[in-house]
Amino acid sequence: MFPLSLATSGQWVQICDLRGGRGVRMKLSQMGLFPGQVVQVILNDGGPIVVGRDGFQLGLGKGMARQIYVKPVTS
């Protein structure tokens, strides 16, 4: 497992754990990001991280992305 902030653009990952305070976990949950969810890292080039899921794209700040622990999805 590693933080989402370390994932590379184009990589598919599965969310394993949401760390951080209650507010952070609640906000991520409201965005539809929860353990078990598979997302694609659309863009991670030093600024906000853009992930895609179910036809939607979400932008996450680096601080929030550091609290989302993921593992690579292998096909």
N, CA, C and O of each residue as an XYZ file, in Angstrom:
300
protein
N       0.843     -1.180      0.000
C       0.000      0.000      0.000
C       0.886      1.240      0.000
O       1.973      1.255      0.579
N       0.393      2.271     -0.662
C       1.110      3.532     -0.710
C       0.095      4.663     -0.857
O      -1.041      4.420     -1.264
N       0.488      5.902     -0.530
C      -0.450      7.016     -0.657
C      -0.779      7.306     -2.119
O       0.069      7.144     -2.996
N      -1.990      7.726     -2.370
C      -2.429      8.082     -3.713
C      -1.523      9.149     -4.316
O      -1.356      9.201     -5.534
N      -0.947      9.987     -3.490
C      -0.075     11.054     -3.984
C       1.153     10.518     -4.706
O       1.797     11.258     -5.449
N       1.493      9.241     -4.503
C       2.653      8.634     -5.161
C       2.291      7.841     -6.410
O       3.179      7.335     -7.096
N       1.010      7.726     -6.714
C       0.580      6.992     -7.911
C       0.944      7.799     -9.159
O       1.053      9.024     -9.115
N       1.126      7.098    -10.251
C       1.512      7.763    -11.498
C       0.292      7.975    -12.402
O      -0.700      7.252    -12.315
N       0.392      8.974    -13.261
C      -0.689      9.257    -14.212
C      -0.963      8.019    -15.062
O      -0.033      7.363    -15.532
N      -2.229      7.709    -15.255
C      -2.631      6.557    -16.051
C      -2.786      5.277    -15.252
O      -3.324      4.296    -15.765
N      -2.331      5.262    -14.023
C      -2.363      4.050    -13.197
C      -3.756      3.824    -12.620
O      -4.426      4.763    -12.191
N      -4.178      2.560    -12.618
C      -5.422      2.152    -11.952
C      -5.071      1.669    -10.560
O      -4.147      0.874    -10.388
N      -5.808      2.149     -9.560
C      -5.545      1.773     -8.174
C      -6.852      1.474     -7.460
O      -7.921      1.954     -7.838
N      -6.730      0.664     -6.415
C      -7.880      0.378     -5.559
C      -7.632      1.021     -4.210
O      -6.553      0.877     -3.636
N      -8.626      1.729     -3.704
C      -8.506      2.376     -2.404
C      -8.581      1.306     -1.317
O      -9.517      0.508     -1.275
N      -7.583      1.306     -0.445
C      -7.515      0.322      0.629
C      -7.879      0.917      1.988
O      -8.492      0.249      2.820
N      -7.495      2.179      2.206
C      -7.681      2.776      3.526
C      -7.777      4.288      3.383
O      -7.087      4.895      2.564
N      -8.641      4.882      4.191
C      -8.744      6.336      4.277
C      -8.245      6.732      5.655
O      -8.826      6.341      6.668
N      -7.185      7.495      5.694
C      -6.619      7.923      6.961
C      -6.940      9.389      7.172
O      -7.402     10.070      6.256
N      -6.703      9.861      8.348
C      -7.005     11.261      8.630
C      -8.194     11.354      9.562
O      -8.732     10.346     10.021
N      -8.591     12.580      9.828
C      -9.680     12.830     10.764
C     -11.045     12.496     10.201
O     -11.201     12.152      9.029
N     -12.009     12.607     11.063
C     -13.393     12.293     10.715
C     -13.891     13.160      9.560
O     -14.584     12.675      8.666
N     -13.535     14.439      9.584
C     -13.963     15.351      8.527
C     -13.425     14.955      7.162
O     -14.140     15.005      6.161
N     -12.157     14.561      7.130
C     -11.534     14.141      5.867
C     -12.218     12.888      5.342
O     -12.563     12.809      4.163
N     -12.410     11.925      6.206
C     -13.060     10.676      5.786
C     -14.481     10.930      5.293
O     -14.925     10.322      4.319
N     -15.191     11.830      5.968
C     -16.560     12.141      5.565
C     -16.564     12.825      4.195
O     -17.385     12.492      3.340
N     -15.658     13.773      3.983
C     -15.597     14.467      2.701
C     -15.278     13.496      1.569
O     -15.899     13.557      0.507
N     -14.313     12.598      1.786
C     -13.961     11.619      0.761
C     -15.133     10.687      0.472
O     -15.392     10.335     -0.678
N     -15.830     10.296      1.521
C     -17.004      9.442      1.358
C     -18.083     10.140      0.535
O     -18.717      9.514     -0.315
N     -18.295     11.435      0.784
C     -19.288     12.195      0.023
C     -18.900     12.319     -1.446
O     -19.765     12.460     -2.310
N     -17.596     12.267     -1.728
C     -17.122     12.315     -3.112
C     -17.217     10.946     -3.777
O     -16.973     10.819     -4.977
N     -17.571      9.920     -3.001
C     -17.671      8.580     -3.551
C     -16.369      7.811     -3.489
O     -16.218      6.791     -4.162
N     -15.430      8.284     -2.695
C     -14.149      7.592     -2.531
C     -14.168      6.843     -1.210
O     -14.238      7.447     -0.140
N     -14.107      5.535     -1.297
C     -14.177      4.689     -0.106
C     -13.371      3.420     -0.362
O     -13.097      3.081     -1.514
N     -12.993      2.723      0.696
C     -12.233      1.485      0.514
C     -12.961      0.510     -0.406
O     -14.169      0.299     -0.294
N     -12.189     -0.074     -1.315
C     -12.733     -1.001     -2.298
C     -12.960     -0.357     -3.652
O     -13.010     -1.054     -4.665
N     -13.099      0.965     -3.690
C     -13.338      1.709     -4.933
C     -12.096      1.649     -5.812
O     -10.979      1.821     -5.323
N     -12.283      1.406     -7.104
C     -11.191      1.417     -8.077
C     -11.279      2.717     -8.870
O     -12.337      3.066     -9.394
N     -10.156      3.431     -8.951
C     -10.097      4.693     -9.683
C      -8.865      4.705    -10.575
O      -7.902      3.974    -10.344
N      -8.918      5.549    -11.595
C      -7.749      5.754    -12.444
C      -7.158      7.116    -12.126
O      -7.882      8.104    -12.008
N      -5.847      7.164    -11.988
C      -5.157      8.430    -11.796
C      -5.025      9.059    -13.180
O      -4.240      8.593    -14.005
N      -5.786     10.108    -13.428
C      -5.779     10.780    -14.722
C      -4.547     11.679    -14.829
O      -3.874     11.704    -15.859
N      -4.259     12.416    -13.754
C      -3.154     13.372    -13.780
C      -2.510     13.483    -12.403
O      -3.189     13.706    -11.402
N      -1.209     13.325    -12.371
C      -0.426     13.555    -11.151
C       0.917     14.123    -11.587
O       1.885     13.392    -11.793
N       0.949     15.435    -11.720
C       2.159     16.079    -12.220
C       2.692     17.165    -11.289
O       3.348     18.101    -11.747
N       2.425     17.056    -10.013
C       2.934     18.018     -9.056
C       1.870     18.948     -8.499
O       2.058     19.520     -7.425
N       0.770     19.113     -9.197
C      -0.334     19.936     -8.707
C      -1.403     19.038     -8.121
O      -1.109     17.944     -7.641
N      -2.647     19.499     -8.159
C      -3.729     18.631     -7.685
C      -3.755     17.323     -8.485
O      -3.413     17.293     -9.667
N      -4.163     16.266     -7.822
C      -4.255     14.951     -8.460
C      -5.682     14.784     -8.973
O      -6.645     15.014     -8.243
N      -5.805     14.383    -10.228
C      -7.121     14.166    -10.828
C      -7.317     12.672    -10.983
O      -6.509     11.986    -11.608
N      -8.410     12.173    -10.402
C      -8.741     10.754    -10.526
C     -10.087     10.643    -11.229
O     -10.917     11.550    -11.154
N     -10.292      9.532    -11.904
C     -11.542      9.289    -12.602
C     -12.206      8.035    -12.088
O     -11.550      7.043    -11.770
N     -13.519      8.101    -12.013
C     -14.308      6.933    -11.635
C     -15.720      7.111    -12.182
O     -16.282      8.205    -12.113
N     -16.281      6.063    -12.714
C     -17.672      6.066    -13.189
C     -17.981      7.236    -14.122
O     -19.075      7.798    -14.062
N     -17.039      7.607    -14.979
C     -17.270      8.681    -15.925
C     -17.083     10.085    -15.369
O     -17.282     11.062    -16.091
N     -16.703     10.205    -14.097
C     -16.482     11.504    -13.470
C     -15.016     11.686    -13.148
O     -14.282     10.716    -12.959
N     -14.596     12.936    -13.087
C     -13.238     13.243    -12.666
C     -13.302     14.082    -11.398
O     -14.132     14.981    -11.263
N     -12.404     13.765    -10.474
C     -12.330     14.490     -9.208
C     -10.921     15.014     -9.016
O      -9.952     14.300     -9.276
N     -10.797     16.249     -8.566
C      -9.496     16.815     -8.254
C      -9.268     16.781     -6.759
O     -10.138     17.174     -5.981
N      -8.107     16.314     -6.358
C      -7.761     16.215     -4.937
C      -6.445     16.933     -4.685
O      -5.499     16.790     -5.460
N      -6.381     17.700     -3.612
C      -5.131     18.320     -3.220
C      -4.149     17.264     -2.734
O      -4.541     16.161     -2.354
N      -2.871     17.615     -2.751
C      -1.825     16.675     -2.325
C      -2.032     16.215     -0.881
O      -1.829     15.041     -0.573
N      -2.432     17.126      0.004
C      -2.639     16.762      1.407
C      -3.698     15.690      1.565
O      -3.521     14.740      2.329
N      -4.783     15.839      0.854
C      -5.854     14.846      0.931
C      -5.417     13.538      0.276
O      -5.716     12.454      0.777
N      -4.707     13.649     -0.847
C      -4.252     12.446     -1.553
C      -3.270     11.639     -0.702
O      -3.183     10.420     -0.850
N      -2.536     12.301      0.181
C      -1.597     11.590      1.064
C      -2.323     10.736      2.105
O      -1.725      9.840      2.701
N      -3.598     11.008      2.322
C      -4.362     10.278      3.331
C      -5.178      9.126      2.744
O      -5.873      8.416      3.470
N      -5.088      8.950      1.428
C      -5.789      7.857      0.752
C      -4.745      6.806      0.386
O      -3.871      7.057     -0.443
N      -4.834      5.649      0.996
C      -3.867      4.579      0.717
C      -4.456      3.612     -0.295
O      -5.595      3.161     -0.167
N      -3.652      3.307     -1.300
C      -4.105      2.517     -2.448
C      -3.135      1.379     -2.746
O      -2.020      1.325     -2.226
N      -3.597      0.483     -3.591
C      -2.720     -0.554     -4.144
C      -2.997     -0.622     -5.633
O      -4.116     -0.352     -6.068
N      -1.986     -0.983     -6.423
C      -2.184     -1.061     -7.873
C      -3.173     -2.156     -8.231
O      -3.240     -3.190     -7.566
N      -3.938     -1.921     -9.283
C      -4.867     -2.934     -9.806
C      -4.161     -3.586    -10.992
O      -3.739     -2.906    -11.928
N      -4.040     -4.891    -10.940
C      -3.417     -5.622    -12.033
C      -4.502     -6.271    -12.870
O      -5.500     -6.761    -12.341
N      -4.306     -6.273    -14.156
C      -5.329     -6.852    -15.047
C      -5.107     -8.318    -15.276
O      -5.876     -8.953    -15.998
